[in-house]
């Protein structure tokens, strides 16, 4: 972290939120807050996490990475 107010510190988070808004939020009309929470949670767990490949971890999806950690701990 380079310090307060540096926009590059938040680049990854900004990218995640931009993708979430573009692929889900701006395309749907939610009738209730509960529906929005459910749809956003489903998108993150079922769509975004399985397909994103972080280079710092060797390109596994978050689910693959967590599964490997669980196997190592057992």
mmCIF file of the N, C-alpha and C atoms, coordinates in Angstrom:
data_MODEL
# 
_entry.id   MODEL 
# 
loop_
_atom_site.group_PDB 
_atom_site.id 
_atom_site.type_symbol 
_atom_site.label_atom_id 
_atom_site.label_alt_id 
_atom_site.label_comp_id 
_atom_site.label_asym_id 
_atom_site.label_entity_id 
_atom_site.label_seq_id 
_atom_site.pdbx_PDB_ins_code 
_atom_site.Cartn_x 
_atom_site.Cartn_y 
_atom_site.Cartn_z 
_atom_site.occupancy 
_atom_site.B_iso_or_equiv 
_atom_site.pdbx_formal_charge 
_atom_site.auth_seq_id 
_atom_site.auth_comp_id 
_atom_site.auth_asym_id 
_atom_site.auth_atom_id 
_atom_site.pdbx_PDB_model_num 
ATOM 1   N N  . UNK A 1 1  ? 0.845   -1.175  0.000   1.00 0.00 ? 1  UNK A N  1 
ATOM 2   C CA . UNK A 1 1  ? 0.000   0.000   0.000   1.00 0.00 ? 1  UNK A CA 1 
ATOM 3   C C  . UNK A 1 1  ? 0.888   1.234   0.000   1.00 0.00 ? 1  UNK A C  1 
ATOM 4   N N  . UNK A 1 2  ? 0.541   2.154   -0.828  1.00 0.00 ? 2  UNK A N  1 
ATOM 5   C CA . UNK A 1 2  ? 1.395   3.320   -0.968  1.00 0.00 ? 2  UNK A CA 1 
ATOM 6   C C  . UNK A 1 2  ? 0.913   4.544   -0.193  1.00 0.00 ? 2  UNK A C  1 
ATOM 7   N N  . UNK A 1 3  ? -0.284  4.499   0.344   1.00 0.00 ? 3  UNK A N  1 
ATOM 8   C CA . UNK A 1 3  ? -0.731  5.630   1.135   1.00 0.00 ? 3  UNK A CA 1 
ATOM 9   C C  . UNK A 1 3  ? -2.140  6.057   0.820   1.00 0.00 ? 3  UNK A C  1 
ATOM 10  N N  . UNK A 1 4  ? -2.643  6.926   1.659   1.00 0.00 ? 4  UNK A N  1 
ATOM 11  C CA . UNK A 1 4  ? -4.014  7.413   1.540   1.00 0.00 ? 4  UNK A CA 1 
ATOM 12  C C  . UNK A 1 4  ? -4.233  8.152   0.229   1.00 0.00 ? 4  UNK A C  1 
ATOM 13  N N  . UNK A 1 5  ? -5.345  7.839   -0.409  1.00 0.00 ? 5  UNK A N  1 
ATOM 14  C CA . UNK A 1 5  ? -5.735  8.549   -1.606  1.00 0.00 ? 5  UNK A CA 1 
ATOM 15  C C  . UNK A 1 5  ? -5.125  8.041   -2.896  1.00 0.00 ? 5  UNK A C  1 
ATOM 16  N N  . UNK A 1 6  ? -4.345  6.972   -2.848  1.00 0.00 ? 6  UNK A N  1 
ATOM 17  C CA . UNK A 1 6  ? -3.749  6.438   -4.069  1.00 0.00 ? 6  UNK A CA 1 
ATOM 18  C C  . UNK A 1 6  ? -4.737  5.503   -4.740  1.00 0.00 ? 6  UNK A C  1 
ATOM 19  N N  . UNK A 1 7  ? -5.206  5.882   -5.909  1.00 0.00 ? 7  UNK A N  1 
ATOM 20  C CA . UNK A 1 7  ? -6.245  5.101   -6.580  1.00 0.00 ? 7  UNK A CA 1 
ATOM 21  C C  . UNK A 1 7  ? -5.760  3.723   -7.012  1.00 0.00 ? 7  UNK A C  1 
ATOM 22  N N  . UNK A 1 8  ? -4.452  3.532   -7.174  1.00 0.00 ? 8  UNK A N  1 
ATOM 23  C CA . UNK A 1 8  ? -3.945  2.244   -7.621  1.00 0.00 ? 8  UNK A CA 1 
ATOM 24  C C  . UNK A 1 8  ? -4.047  1.177   -6.534  1.00 0.00 ? 8  UNK A C  1 
ATOM 25  N N  . UNK A 1 9  ? -4.147  1.582   -5.289  1.00 0.00 ? 9  UNK A N  1 
ATOM 26  C CA . UNK A 1 9  ? -4.318  0.623   -4.195  1.00 0.00 ? 9  UNK A CA 1 
ATOM 27  C C  . UNK A 1 9  ? -5.632  -0.127  -4.322  1.00 0.00 ? 9  UNK A C  1 
ATOM 28  N N  . UNK A 1 10 ? -6.626  0.484   -4.910  1.00 0.00 ? 10 UNK A N  1 
ATOM 29  C CA . UNK A 1 10 ? -7.954  -0.114  -5.010  1.00 0.00 ? 10 UNK A CA 1 
ATOM 30  C C  . UNK A 1 10 ? -8.266  -0.648  -6.403  1.00 0.00 ? 10 UNK A C  1 
ATOM 31  N N  . UNK A 1 11 ? -7.281  -0.775  -7.263  1.00 0.00 ? 11 UNK A N  1 
ATOM 32  C CA . UNK A 1 11 ? -7.524  -1.150  -8.659  1.00 0.00 ? 11 UNK A CA 1 
ATOM 33  C C  . UNK A 1 11 ? -8.237  -2.490  -8.781  1.00 0.00 ? 11 UNK A C  1 
ATOM 34  N N  . UNK A 1 12 ? -7.845  -3.466  -7.997  1.00 0.00 ? 12 UNK A N  1 
ATOM 35  C CA . UNK A 1 12 ? -8.461  -4.794  -8.096  1.00 0.00 ? 12 UNK A CA 1 
ATOM 36  C C  . UNK A 1 12 ? -9.919  -4.737  -7.654  1.00 0.00 ? 12 UNK A C  1 
ATOM 37  N N  . UNK A 1 13 ? -10.183 -4.069  -6.550  1.00 0.00 ? 13 UNK A N  1 
ATOM 38  C CA . UNK A 1 13 ? -11.552 -3.968  -6.045  1.00 0.00 ? 13 UNK A CA 1 
ATOM 39  C C  . UNK A 1 13 ? -12.427 -3.189  -7.024  1.00 0.00 ? 13 UNK A C  1 
ATOM 40  N N  . UNK A 1 14 ? -11.897 -2.127  -7.569  1.00 0.00 ? 14 UNK A N  1 
ATOM 41  C CA . UNK A 1 14 ? -12.650 -1.331  -8.538  1.00 0.00 ? 14 UNK A CA 1 
ATOM 42  C C  . UNK A 1 14 ? -12.995 -2.191  -9.756  1.00 0.00 ? 14 UNK A C  1 
ATOM 43  N N  . UNK A 1 15 ? -12.062 -3.008  -10.206 1.00 0.00 ? 15 UNK A N  1 
ATOM 44  C CA . UNK A 1 15 ? -12.305 -3.887  -11.347 1.00 0.00 ? 15 UNK A CA 1 
ATOM 45  C C  . UNK A 1 15 ? -13.402 -4.899  -11.042 1.00 0.00 ? 15 UNK A C  1 
ATOM 46  N N  . UNK A 1 16 ? -13.375 -5.484  -9.851  1.00 0.00 ? 16 UNK A N  1 
ATOM 47  C CA . UNK A 1 16 ? -14.400 -6.452  -9.461  1.00 0.00 ? 16 UNK A CA 1 
ATOM 48  C C  . UNK A 1 16 ? -15.773 -5.782  -9.449  1.00 0.00 ? 16 UNK A C  1 
ATOM 49  N N  . UNK A 1 17 ? -15.879 -4.617  -8.837  1.00 0.00 ? 17 UNK A N  1 
ATOM 50  C CA . UNK A 1 17 ? -17.173 -3.928  -8.770  1.00 0.00 ? 17 UNK A CA 1 
ATOM 51  C C  . UNK A 1 17 ? -17.650 -3.493  -10.155 1.00 0.00 ? 17 UNK A C  1 
ATOM 52  N N  . UNK A 1 18 ? -16.725 -3.051  -11.020 1.00 0.00 ? 18 UNK A N  1 
ATOM 53  C CA . UNK A 1 18 ? -17.108 -2.670  -12.383 1.00 0.00 ? 18 UNK A CA 1 
ATOM 54  C C  . UNK A 1 18 ? -17.690 -3.864  -13.126 1.00 0.00 ? 18 UNK A C  1 
ATOM 55  N N  . UNK A 1 19 ? -17.029 -5.010  -12.999 1.00 0.00 ? 19 UNK A N  1 
ATOM 56  C CA . UNK A 1 19 ? -17.516 -6.221  -13.659 1.00 0.00 ? 19 UNK A CA 1 
ATOM 57  C C  . UNK A 1 19 ? -18.875 -6.627  -13.112 1.00 0.00 ? 19 UNK A C  1 
ATOM 58  N N  . UNK A 1 20 ? -19.033 -6.588  -11.803 1.00 0.00 ? 20 UNK A N  1 
ATOM 59  C CA . UNK A 1 20 ? -20.309 -6.934  -11.171 1.00 0.00 ? 20 UNK A CA 1 
ATOM 60  C C  . UNK A 1 20 ? -21.429 -6.022  -11.666 1.00 0.00 ? 20 UNK A C  1 
ATOM 61  N N  . UNK A 1 21 ? -21.166 -4.737  -11.708 1.00 0.00 ? 21 UNK A N  1 
ATOM 62  C CA . UNK A 1 21 ? -22.182 -3.794  -12.175 1.00 0.00 ? 21 UNK A CA 1 
ATOM 63  C C  . UNK A 1 21 ? -22.508 -4.007  -13.646 1.00 0.00 ? 21 UNK A C  1 
ATOM 64  N N  . UNK A 1 22 ? -21.485 -4.164  -14.474 1.00 0.00 ? 22 UNK A N  1 
ATOM 65  C CA . UNK A 1 22 ? -21.703 -4.296  -15.913 1.00 0.00 ? 22 UNK A CA 1 
ATOM 66  C C  . UNK A 1 22 ? -22.420 -5.595  -16.268 1.00 0.00 ? 22 UNK A C  1 
ATOM 67  N N  . UNK A 1 23 ? -22.007 -6.700  -15.660 1.00 0.00 ? 23 UNK A N  1 
ATOM 68  C CA . UNK A 1 23 ? -22.555 -7.999  -16.033 1.00 0.00 ? 23 UNK A CA 1 
ATOM 69  C C  . UNK A 1 23 ? -23.860 -8.350  -15.322 1.00 0.00 ? 23 UNK A C  1 
ATOM 70  N N  . UNK A 1 24 ? -24.161 -7.708  -14.200 1.00 0.00 ? 24 UNK A N  1 
ATOM 71  C CA . UNK A 1 24 ? -25.344 -8.113  -13.449 1.00 0.00 ? 24 UNK A CA 1 
ATOM 72  C C  . UNK A 1 24 ? -26.252 -6.945  -13.070 1.00 0.00 ? 24 UNK A C  1 
ATOM 73  N N  . UNK A 1 25 ? -25.747 -6.035  -12.291 1.00 0.00 ? 25 UNK A N  1 
ATOM 74  C CA . UNK A 1 25 ? -26.598 -5.027  -11.648 1.00 0.00 ? 25 UNK A CA 1 
ATOM 75  C C  . UNK A 1 25 ? -27.299 -4.126  -12.657 1.00 0.00 ? 25 UNK A C  1 
ATOM 76  N N  . UNK A 1 26 ? -26.574 -3.626  -13.656 1.00 0.00 ? 26 UNK A N  1 
ATOM 77  C CA . UNK A 1 26 ? -27.185 -2.719  -14.624 1.00 0.00 ? 26 UNK A CA 1 
ATOM 78  C C  . UNK A 1 26 ? -28.130 -3.435  -15.578 1.00 0.00 ? 26 UNK A C  1 
ATOM 79  N N  . UNK A 1 27 ? -28.110 -4.755  -15.595 1.00 0.00 ? 27 UNK A N  1 
ATOM 80  C CA . UNK A 1 27 ? -28.952 -5.523  -16.520 1.00 0.00 ? 27 UNK A CA 1 
ATOM 81  C C  . UNK A 1 27 ? -30.240 -6.030  -15.884 1.00 0.00 ? 27 UNK A C  1 
ATOM 82  N N  . UNK A 1 28 ? -30.393 -5.842  -14.578 1.00 0.00 ? 28 UNK A N  1 
ATOM 83  C CA . UNK A 1 28 ? -31.557 -6.386  -13.888 1.00 0.00 ? 28 UNK A CA 1 
ATOM 84  C C  . UNK A 1 28 ? -32.291 -5.296  -13.120 1.00 0.00 ? 28 UNK A C  1 
ATOM 85  N N  . UNK A 1 29 ? -33.560 -5.537  -12.896 1.00 0.00 ? 29 UNK A N  1 
ATOM 86  C CA . UNK A 1 29 ? -34.371 -4.674  -12.048 1.00 0.00 ? 29 UNK A CA 1 
ATOM 87  C C  . UNK A 1 29 ? -34.816 -5.527  -10.867 1.00 0.00 ? 29 UNK A C  1 
ATOM 88  N N  . UNK A 1 30 ? -34.378 -5.167  -9.683  1.00 0.00 ? 30 UNK A N  1 
ATOM 89  C CA . UNK A 1 30 ? -34.680 -5.945  -8.490  1.00 0.00 ? 30 UNK A CA 1 
ATOM 90  C C  . UNK A 1 30 ? -35.931 -5.398  -7.817  1.00 0.00 ? 30 UNK A C  1 
ATOM 91  N N  . UNK A 1 31 ? -36.834 -6.287  -7.442  1.00 0.00 ? 31 UNK A N  1 
ATOM 92  C CA . UNK A 1 31 ? -38.070 -5.875  -6.774  1.00 0.00 ? 31 UNK A CA 1 
ATOM 93  C C  . UNK A 1 31 ? -37.867 -5.666  -5.284  1.00 0.00 ? 31 UNK A C  1 
ATOM 94  N N  . UNK A 1 32 ? -36.943 -6.447  -4.689  1.00 0.00 ? 32 UNK A N  1 
ATOM 95  C CA . UNK A 1 32 ? -36.685 -6.332  -3.254  1.00 0.00 ? 32 UNK A CA 1 
ATOM 96  C C  . UNK A 1 32 ? -35.183 -6.361  -2.993  1.00 0.00 ? 32 UNK A C  1 
ATOM 97  N N  . UNK A 1 33 ? -34.807 -5.893  -1.819  1.00 0.00 ? 33 UNK A N  1 
ATOM 98  C CA . UNK A 1 33 ? -33.399 -5.954  -1.412  1.00 0.00 ? 33 UNK A CA 1 
ATOM 99  C C  . UNK A 1 33 ? -32.954 -7.411  -1.287  1.00 0.00 ? 33 UNK A C  1 
ATOM 100 N N  . UNK A 1 34 ? -33.840 -8.275  -0.764  1.00 0.00 ? 34 UNK A N  1 
ATOM 101 C CA . UNK A 1 34 ? -33.497 -9.691  -0.621  1.00 0.00 ? 34 UNK A CA 1 
ATOM 102 C C  . UNK A 1 34 ? -33.206 -10.327 -1.978  1.00 0.00 ? 34 UNK A C  1 
ATOM 103 N N  . UNK A 1 35 ? -33.986 -9.980  -2.980  1.00 0.00 ? 35 UNK A N  1 
ATOM 104 C CA . UNK A 1 35 ? -33.746 -10.515 -4.315  1.00 0.00 ? 35 UNK A CA 1 
ATOM 105 C C  . UNK A 1 35 ? -32.382 -10.038 -4.834  1.00 0.00 ? 35 UNK A C  1 
ATOM 106 N N  . UNK A 1 36 ? -32.063 -8.786  -4.634  1.00 0.00 ? 36 UNK A N  1 
ATOM 107 C CA . UNK A 1 36 ? -30.771 -8.253  -5.075  1.00 0.00 ? 36 UNK A CA 1 
ATOM 108 C C  . UNK A 1 36 ? -29.625 -8.959  -4.361  1.00 0.00 ? 36 UNK A C  1 
ATOM 109 N N  . UNK A 1 37 ? -29.745 -9.129  -3.041  1.00 0.00 ? 37 UNK A N  1 
ATOM 110 C CA . UNK A 1 37 ? -28.691 -9.808  -2.283  1.00 0.00 ? 37 UNK A CA 1 
ATOM 111 C C  . UNK A 1 37 ? -28.497 -11.240 -2.764  1.00 0.00 ? 37 UNK A C  1 
ATOM 112 N N  . UNK A 1 38 ? -29.597 -11.937 -3.023  1.00 0.00 ? 38 UNK A N  1 
ATOM 113 C CA . UNK A 1 38 ? -29.519 -13.316 -3.492  1.00 0.00 ? 38 UNK A CA 1 
ATOM 114 C C  . UNK A 1 38 ? -28.848 -13.384 -4.860  1.00 0.00 ? 38 UNK A C  1 
ATOM 115 N N  . UNK A 1 39 ? -29.292 -12.539 -5.781  1.00 0.00 ? 39 UNK A N  1 
ATOM 116 C CA . UNK A 1 39 ? -28.743 -12.561 -7.145  1.00 0.00 ? 39 UNK A CA 1 
ATOM 117 C C  . UNK A 1 39 ? -27.268 -12.186 -7.167  1.00 0.00 ? 39 UNK A C  1 
ATOM 118 N N  . UNK A 1 40 ? -26.887 -11.189 -6.390  1.00 0.00 ? 40 UNK A N  1 
ATOM 119 C CA . UNK A 1 40 ? -25.482 -10.770 -6.344  1.00 0.00 ? 40 UNK A CA 1 
ATOM 120 C C  . UNK A 1 40 ? -24.626 -11.865 -5.722  1.00 0.00 ? 40 UNK A C  1 
ATOM 121 N N  . UNK A 1 41 ? -25.100 -12.472 -4.637  1.00 0.00 ? 41 UNK A N  1 
ATOM 122 C CA . UNK A 1 41 ? -24.370 -13.581 -4.017  1.00 0.00 ? 41 UNK A CA 1 
ATOM 123 C C  . UNK A 1 41 ? -24.216 -14.758 -4.957  1.00 0.00 ? 41 UNK A C  1 
ATOM 124 N N  . UNK A 1 42 ? -25.286 -15.078 -5.669  1.00 0.00 ? 42 UNK A N  1 
ATOM 125 C CA . UNK A 1 42 ? -25.241 -16.180 -6.632  1.00 0.00 ? 42 UNK A CA 1 
ATOM 126 C C  . UNK A 1 42 ? -24.246 -15.863 -7.748  1.00 0.00 ? 42 UNK A C  1 
ATOM 127 N N  . UNK A 1 43 ? -24.242 -14.634 -8.223  1.00 0.00 ? 43 UNK A N  1 
ATOM 128 C CA . UNK A 1 43 ? -23.310 -14.245 -9.285  1.00 0.00 ? 43 UNK A CA 1 
ATOM 129 C C  . UNK A 1 43 ? -21.863 -14.390 -8.807  1.00 0.00 ? 43 UNK A C  1 
ATOM 130 N N  . UNK A 1 44 ? -21.571 -13.885 -7.617  1.00 0.00 ? 44 UNK A N  1 
ATOM 131 C CA . UNK A 1 44 ? -20.195 -13.934 -7.116  1.00 0.00 ? 44 UNK A CA 1 
ATOM 132 C C  . UNK A 1 44 ? -19.742 -15.378 -6.913  1.00 0.00 ? 44 UNK A C  1 
ATOM 133 N N  . UNK A 1 45 ? -20.569 -16.176 -6.245  1.00 0.00 ? 45 UNK A N  1 
ATOM 134 C CA . UNK A 1 45 ? -20.181 -17.559 -5.935  1.00 0.00 ? 45 UNK A CA 1 
ATOM 135 C C  . UNK A 1 45 ? -20.283 -18.500 -7.131  1.00 0.00 ? 45 UNK A C  1 
ATOM 136 N N  . UNK A 1 46 ? -21.267 -18.278 -7.995  1.00 0.00 ? 46 UNK A N  1 
ATOM 137 C CA . UNK A 1 46 ? -21.517 -19.223 -9.068  1.00 0.00 ? 46 UNK A CA 1 
ATOM 138 C C  . UNK A 1 46 ? -20.979 -18.846 -10.421 1.00 0.00 ? 46 UNK A C  1 
ATOM 139 N N  . UNK A 1 47 ? -20.713 -17.551 -10.647 1.00 0.00 ? 47 UNK A N  1 
ATOM 140 C CA . UNK A 1 47 ? -20.267 -17.113 -11.966 1.00 0.00 ? 47 UNK A CA 1 
ATOM 141 C C  . UNK A 1 47 ? -18.882 -16.472 -11.895 1.00 0.00 ? 47 UNK A C  1 
ATOM 142 N N  . UNK A 1 48 ? -18.738 -15.443 -11.070 1.00 0.00 ? 48 UNK A N  1 
ATOM 143 C CA . UNK A 1 48 ? -17.487 -14.676 -11.048 1.00 0.00 ? 48 UNK A CA 1 
ATOM 144 C C  . UNK A 1 48 ? -16.325 -15.492 -10.479 1.00 0.00 ? 48 UNK A C  1 
ATOM 145 N N  . UNK A 1 49 ? -16.484 -16.057 -9.297  1.00 0.00 ? 49 UNK A N  1 
ATOM 146 C CA . UNK A 1 49 ? -15.385 -16.781 -8.660  1.00 0.00 ? 49 UNK A CA 1 
ATOM 147 C C  . UNK A 1 49 ? -14.894 -17.979 -9.461  1.00 0.00 ? 49 UNK A C  1 
ATOM 148 N N  . UNK A 1 50 ? -15.764 -18.823 -10.008 1.00 0.00 ? 50 UNK A N  1 
ATOM 149 C CA . UNK A 1 50 ? -15.245 -19.976 -10.739 1.00 0.00 ? 50 UNK A CA 1 
ATOM 150 C C  . UNK A 1 50 ? -14.470 -19.612 -12.003 1.00 0.00 ? 50 UNK A C  1 
ATOM 151 N N  . UNK A 1 51 ? -14.697 -18.442 -12.591 1.00 0.00 ? 51 UNK A N  1 
ATOM 152 C CA . UNK A 1 51 ? -14.058 -18.163 -13.870 1.00 0.00 ? 51 UNK A CA 1 
ATOM 153 C C  . UNK A 1 51 ? -12.857 -17.229 -13.762 1.00 0.00 ? 51 UNK A C  1 
ATOM 154 N N  . UNK A 1 52 ? -12.720 -16.492 -12.683 1.00 0.00 ? 52 UNK A N  1 
ATOM 155 C CA . UNK A 1 52 ? -11.590 -15.573 -12.562 1.00 0.00 ? 52 UNK A CA 1 
ATOM 156 C C  . UNK A 1 52 ? -10.317 -16.349 -12.253 1.00 0.00 ? 52 UNK A C  1 
ATOM 157 N N  . UNK A 1 53 ? -9.231  -15.952 -12.869 1.00 0.00 ? 53 UNK A N  1 
ATOM 158 C CA . UNK A 1 53 ? -7.960  -16.657 -12.740 1.00 0.00 ? 53 UNK A CA 1 
ATOM 159 C C  . UNK A 1 53 ? -6.863  -15.703 -12.278 1.00 0.00 ? 53 UNK A C  1 
ATOM 160 N N  . UNK A 1 54 ? -6.612  -15.613 -10.973 1.00 0.00 ? 54 UNK A N  1 
ATOM 161 C CA . UNK A 1 54 ? -5.578  -14.692 -10.491 1.00 0.00 ? 54 UNK A CA 1 
ATOM 162 C C  . UNK A 1 54 ? -4.174  -15.191 -10.842 1.00 0.00 ? 54 UNK A C  1 
ATOM 163 N N  . UNK A 1 55 ? -3.403  -14.377 -11.557 1.00 0.00 ? 55 UNK A N  1 
ATOM 164 C CA . UNK A 1 55 ? -2.070  -14.776 -12.004 1.00 0.00 ? 55 UNK A CA 1 
ATOM 165 C C  . UNK A 1 55 ? -1.123  -14.999 -10.830 1.00 0.00 ? 55 UNK A C  1 
ATOM 166 N N  . UNK A 1 56 ? -1.300  -14.262 -9.743  1.00 0.00 ? 56 UNK A N  1 
ATOM 167 C CA . UNK A 1 56 ? -0.404  -14.412 -8.594  1.00 0.00 ? 56 UNK A CA 1 
ATOM 168 C C  . UNK A 1 56 ? -0.497  -15.796 -7.959  1.00 0.00 ? 56 UNK A C  1 
ATOM 169 N N  . UNK A 1 57 ? -1.579  -16.516 -8.212  1.00 0.00 ? 57 UNK A N  1 
ATOM 170 C CA . UNK A 1 57 ? -1.763  -17.851 -7.628  1.00 0.00 ? 57 UNK A CA 1 
ATOM 171 C C  . UNK A 1 57 ? -1.558  -18.953 -8.655  1.00 0.00 ? 57 UNK A C  1 
ATOM 172 N N  . UNK A 1 58 ? -1.078  -18.618 -9.836  1.00 0.00 ? 58 UNK A N  1 
ATOM 173 C CA . UNK A 1 58 ? -0.874  -19.622 -10.866 1.00 0.00 ? 58 UNK A CA 1 
ATOM 174 C C  . UNK A 1 58 ? -2.104  -19.881 -11.712 1.00 0.00 ? 58 UNK A C  1 
ATOM 175 N N  . UNK A 1 59 ? -3.044  -18.969 -11.716 1.00 0.00 ? 59 UNK A N  1 
ATOM 176 C CA . UNK A 1 59 ? -4.268  -19.009 -12.527 1.00 0.00 ? 59 UNK A CA 1 
ATOM 177 C C  . UNK A 1 59 ? -5.331  -20.028 -12.113 1.00 0.00 ? 59 UNK A C  1 
ATOM 178 N N  . UNK A 1 60 ? -5.375  -20.503 -10.875 1.00 0.00 ? 60 UNK A N  1 
ATOM 179 C CA . UNK A 1 60 ? -6.532  -21.348 -10.514 1.00 0.00 ? 60 UNK A CA 1 
ATOM 180 C C  . UNK A 1 60 ? -7.725  -20.442 -10.219 1.00 0.00 ? 60 UNK A C  1 
ATOM 181 N N  . UNK A 1 61 ? -8.923  -20.984 -10.342 1.00 0.00 ? 61 UNK A N  1 
ATOM 182 C CA . UNK A 1 61 ? -10.086 -20.219 -9.908  1.00 0.00 ? 61 UNK A CA 1 
ATOM 183 C C  . UNK A 1 61 ? -10.073 -20.196 -8.381  1.00 0.00 ? 61 UNK A C  1 
ATOM 184 N N  . UNK A 1 62 ? -10.773 -19.258 -7.754  1.00 0.00 ? 62 UNK A N  1 
ATOM 185 C CA . UNK A 1 62 ? -10.823 -19.249 -6.288  1.00 0.00 ? 62 UNK A CA 1 
ATOM 186 C C  . UNK A 1 62 ? -11.336 -20.565 -5.706  1.00 0.00 ? 62 UNK A C  1 
ATOM 187 N N  . UNK A 1 63 ? -12.281 -21.204 -6.379  1.00 0.00 ? 63 UNK A N  1 
ATOM 188 C CA . UNK A 1 63 ? -12.803 -22.472 -5.874  1.00 0.00 ? 63 UNK A CA 1 
ATOM 189 C C  . UNK A 1 63 ? -11.725 -23.549 -5.948  1.00 0.00 ? 63 UNK A C  1 
ATOM 190 N N  . UNK A 1 64 ? -10.975 -23.607 -7.038  1.00 0.00 ? 64 UNK A N  1 
ATOM 191 C CA . UNK A 1 64 ? -9.885  -24.579 -7.156  1.00 0.00 ? 64 UNK A CA 1 
ATOM 192 C C  . UNK A 1 64 ? -8.821  -24.313 -6.096  1.00 0.00 ? 64 UNK A C  1 
ATOM 193 N N  . UNK A 1 65 ? -8.499  -23.051 -5.865  1.00 0.00 ? 65 UNK A N  1 
ATOM 194 C CA . UNK A 1 65 ? -7.491  -22.692 -4.874  1.00 0.00 ? 65 UNK A CA 1 
ATOM 195 C C  . UNK A 1 65 ? -7.923  -23.118 -3.477  1.00 0.00 ? 65 UNK A C  1 
ATOM 196 N N  . UNK A 1 66 ? -9.177  -22.833 -3.110  1.00 0.00 ? 66 UNK A N  1 
ATOM 197 C CA . UNK A 1 66 ? -9.685  -23.234 -1.795  1.00 0.00 ? 66 UNK A CA 1 
ATOM 198 C C  . UNK A 1 66 ? -9.710  -24.745 -1.647  1.00 0.00 ? 66 UNK A C  1 
ATOM 199 N N  . UNK A 1 67 ? -10.090 -25.455 -2.694  1.00 0.00 ? 67 UNK A N  1 
ATOM 200 C CA . UNK A 1 67 ? -10.100 -26.914 -2.641  1.00 0.00 ? 67 UNK A CA 1 
ATOM 201 C C  . UNK A 1 67 ? -8.703  -27.467 -2.393  1.00 0.00 ? 67 UNK A C  1 
ATOM 202 N N  . UNK A 1 68 ? -7.707  -26.877 -3.043  1.00 0.00 ? 68 UNK A N  1 
ATOM 203 C CA . UNK A 1 68 ? -6.313  -27.304 -2.837  1.00 0.00 ? 68 UNK A CA 1 
ATOM 204 C C  . UNK A 1 68 ? -5.881  -27.046 -1.399  1.00 0.00 ? 68 UNK A C  1 
ATOM 205 N N  . UNK A 1 69 ? -6.292  -25.915 -0.830  1.00 0.00 ? 69 UNK A N  1 
ATOM 206 C CA . UNK A 1 69 ? -5.936  -25.615 0.563   1.00 0.00 ? 69 UNK A CA 1 
ATOM 207 C C  . UNK A 1 69 ? -6.568  -26.625 1.513   1.00 0.00 ? 69 UNK A C  1 
ATOM 208 N N  . UNK A 1 70 ? -7.816  -26.977 1.245   1.00 0.00 ? 70 UNK A N  1 
ATOM 209 C CA . UNK A 1 70 ? -8.513  -27.950 2.099   1.00 0.00 ? 70 UNK A CA 1 
ATOM 210 C C  . UNK A 1 70 ? -7.825  -29.311 2.023   1.00 0.00 ? 70 UNK A C  1 
ATOM 211 N N  . UNK A 1 71 ? -7.419  -29.723 0.815   1.00 0.00 ? 71 UNK A N  1 
ATOM 212 C CA . UNK A 1 71 ? -6.718  -31.001 0.652   1.00 0.00 ? 71 UNK A CA 1 
ATOM 213 C C  . UNK A 1 71 ? -5.381  -30.983 1.372   1.00 0.00 ? 71 UNK A C  1 
ATOM 214 N N  . UNK A 1 72 ? -4.668  -29.853 1.327   1.00 0.00 ? 72 UNK A N  1 
ATOM 215 C CA . UNK A 1 72 ? -3.374  -29.744 1.995   1.00 0.00 ? 72 UNK A CA 1 
ATOM 216 C C  . UNK A 1 72 ? -3.531  -29.791 3.508   1.00 0.00 ? 72 UNK A C  1 
ATOM 217 N N  . UNK A 1 73 ? -4.621  -29.226 4.024   1.00 0.00 ? 73 UNK A N  1 
ATOM 218 C CA . UNK A 1 73 ? -4.845  -29.174 5.469   1.00 0.00 ? 73 UNK A CA 1 
ATOM 219 C C  . UNK A 1 73 ? -5.282  -30.531 6.026   1.00 0.00 ? 73 UNK A C  1 
ATOM 220 N N  . UNK A 1 74 ? -5.839  -31.381 5.174   1.00 0.00 ? 74 UNK A N  1 
ATOM 221 C CA . UNK A 1 74 ? -6.365  -32.672 5.643   1.00 0.00 ? 74 UNK A CA 1 
ATOM 222 C C  . UNK A 1 74 ? -5.282  -33.694 5.858   1.00 0.00 ? 74 UNK A C  1 
# 
